[in-house]
């Protein structure tokens, strides 16, 4: 469903070009959760934004749901739900108005928006909040509404950038449970995180990204075996200390 091939993103700066992403390749199959694990500044967000067509790759290529991110960006956007660290919600809207607004952006009929909104409110336990203004929501409630916004057009692929960012333990657990539910529905999910336990709990395969390069790729057990590590944290540090990225 998603394939990245030698993705590179270079940003110009006064001190010279910065290679935020440097030759990253991976794939994510239908119904899989693939995680990009790395510290802040590793290139995770830049990679996801290229897949979501928000940024154009400097070089390399990627396809999402069979569509090329360069030549078919509109088709890619129709196929994805993208969750950024900034929720993109409007405080003056109610939750219901929020989904109506984003549903219309995705060219859904009002009847379809009403049906999908009801399903998503129930799925994410937001029904009691449907007619409350977003400005009164907690951080966790806003994040769940952001997930609903990303799903309103029923996309087969979800791209989630730090989905538990800034959440307390209870809200983070609710979001993790929701992501598991999305996987059970057969969606393809790519997420970025710097939290080891999130990667361990959710991801079928994990790519370790550091300083723009992919340093390791595999299942949790494969990574632990490769680096003779008792857990993902030790595997992570062994991977980033390796001289040769994958």
N, C-alpha and C positions, 0 to 999 in steps of 0.2 A: 504493500500500500504506500509506503514511503521509502524512497531511496535517495541518499546523498552521495555524490561522487566527487571527491577531491575539492570540496567547497573551500573557497578562500574569500575572505573579506578584508580589504585594506582600507583604513581610514587615514586621510592625510592630516598632518598636524604641523605645527611650527617647528617641531624638533625632528620632523621626518615622518615617513609613512609608518603606521602602526598596523601590524598584521593581527587583527583581533581573532580571526579564524584562519588556520593554516593547514589546508589539505585534509579536511575532515571527511571521512567516508563511513557510512553505516546504512543499514536497512532496518525497517520495522514491518513485520508481517501483519496481516489482517487478524484482529482479535488479540494483539500483543500489546503489552505495556513496555516501552523502551525508555530507559532513563539515561539522561546525561548528568553525570555527577561531577561536580567540581566546585572550587571556591569561587567567591565573587571575583569577577574579572577574568574568568577562565575562557570566556567566549560562548557560554551556554545561550544567553539571551540573543546574541548576534546570530548564532546558528539557527535558533528557532524562528527568528524574524526573517531570515532568508527563506526558510521553508514556508512561512506564512505570506511571502511575497511583499512584506513591508520593506525589506532591504533587498537590493539586487546584488547577487554574488559578483565579486571582482573576477573570479574565474571558477571553474568547476560547474557542476550541474546538479539538479535535483528534480525528482518527480514526486507528486503527491496524488494518490488515487489515479495514477496513470497520466496525469497532466504535468507538463513541464512548467516549472516556476517562472522561467523567463518568457516563453512564447505563449503560455496559456494561463496567465495570472488570474483572470476572471474565473476560469474553471476551477483553479486551485482554491480560490476563496469560497466558492460555492460548496466545496467538499470538506472544508475544515471549520472547526470551532476553535478560536484562538483566545486563550486566557493569558493576559499580561499581568505583571505585578501591579500596574495601575489598573484599577477596576473599570474605569471608563463609564461610571454610573453618574446619573444626575440626581442630586439630592432632592430636587423639587418634585421629581416624578414618584409615583407609587411604584411598587414592584410590578403591578399589572400594566401600568403605562410604560414601564421600562421594556417589558417584553413585547408590547405592541409596537413601540418605536423601533426596536431592533428587528422585529419580524417584518415590518414594512420595508426596512432597509434591504432585507433579504427577499423582497418581492412576494411575501406570503399574503394570502387573502386574510381579511379580518376573521373569517370563520375558522380558517386553519390556525391562525394565531391564538384564538380563544381556546381551541382544542388542545394545541401544544402547550399553552400556558398552564391550563388545568393539569395536564399530565406532569409537567415539570414541577409545579408547586407541590403536588402530592409526592412526587418522587423525592424531592429535596426537603420535604417537611417545611414548606414555606407558605402553605395555604392560609394560616392565621395572619400572615404578614402581607398578603396579596394587595391590600388596599391601604397599607401604611406608606408614608413617604420614606424614601431611601435615606434621607438625612437623619432619620431616627434609628437606623439599623446599627447593630454592633458590627465589629470587623468581620466576625464569622458569618453573620447573616448577609453582609455585603458580598462576601466571597461566594457563598452559595448562590446568590442572585446572579453574580457574574458567570458562574457555571451555567445557570439556566439561560442567560443571555447567549452564551457560546453555543448552546444546544438548540435554540429555538427553531432553527431551520433543519434540524435532524441530520447533522453531518456525519459521515462515516469515520472521519479522522478528527481527533482532538489534539491540539498542541497547547500544552499547559506549562507556563513559565513560572516556576516556584509557586505551585498552587497552595502551599501552606504558609507562604510568607506573611509574617506578622501576626499569625494566629496563636491563640492560647491553646493549651493541650486539648481541651474539649472541642473547640472549633476545628482544630487540625484533624482530630479523629473523625469528625463528621465529614470533612472533605475527603479524607482517605477512604472512608466507607463509600462515599459517592463515586469516587474514581473506580473502585472495585466493581461497583454496580454497572458503571459504563462499560467496563471490560466484559462483564457477563452478558451485556447486550450485543457483544460482537464488535464493538468499536475498536479502532486502532488508536493507540494513545502514545504520544511522545511527551515526556515531561522532563523538566530540568529541576535539579535540587542540589543543595549543598548539605543536606541533612542525611546522614548515613542510614538512619532507621527508616526513613521514608523510602529510600531506594531499596533497602532490604525487604520491606513489607510489600511493595507494589510491583517492582520491576522484574519481568521475566529475563531480560538482558539489560546490561548496564555498560555504558561507555564512560570511561574516566577521562575527563577533559581537563587539561592544565596548560595555561599559557597558549591557548589557541590550538593545541595539538591533542589528538586522541592518543592517550598513552596505554590504554587497555580496553578490551571489548570482550564480553562474554556473560554467561550466567553467574550468579553469586558463587555457586560451587566451583565453576571453572576459574573464576578469579582467585578464590581462596586457594585452590589447588596450584594454579600457576605460580603464585607468589608465596606458597607455603605459609599462608596466613590463617590465623584462627577466626578472623571476622573481616567484614568489608573495610573497616577503618584501617586495619593493618595492610590489607591488600591495596587500598588506595595510596597510602604513603609509599609502599614499595613500588607501585606503578609510576608515581610522579618522580620518584628518584631514579628510575631506570633511564639509561642514557639514550635509548632508542625508542621513540613512540611507535605505535603500530602504523 
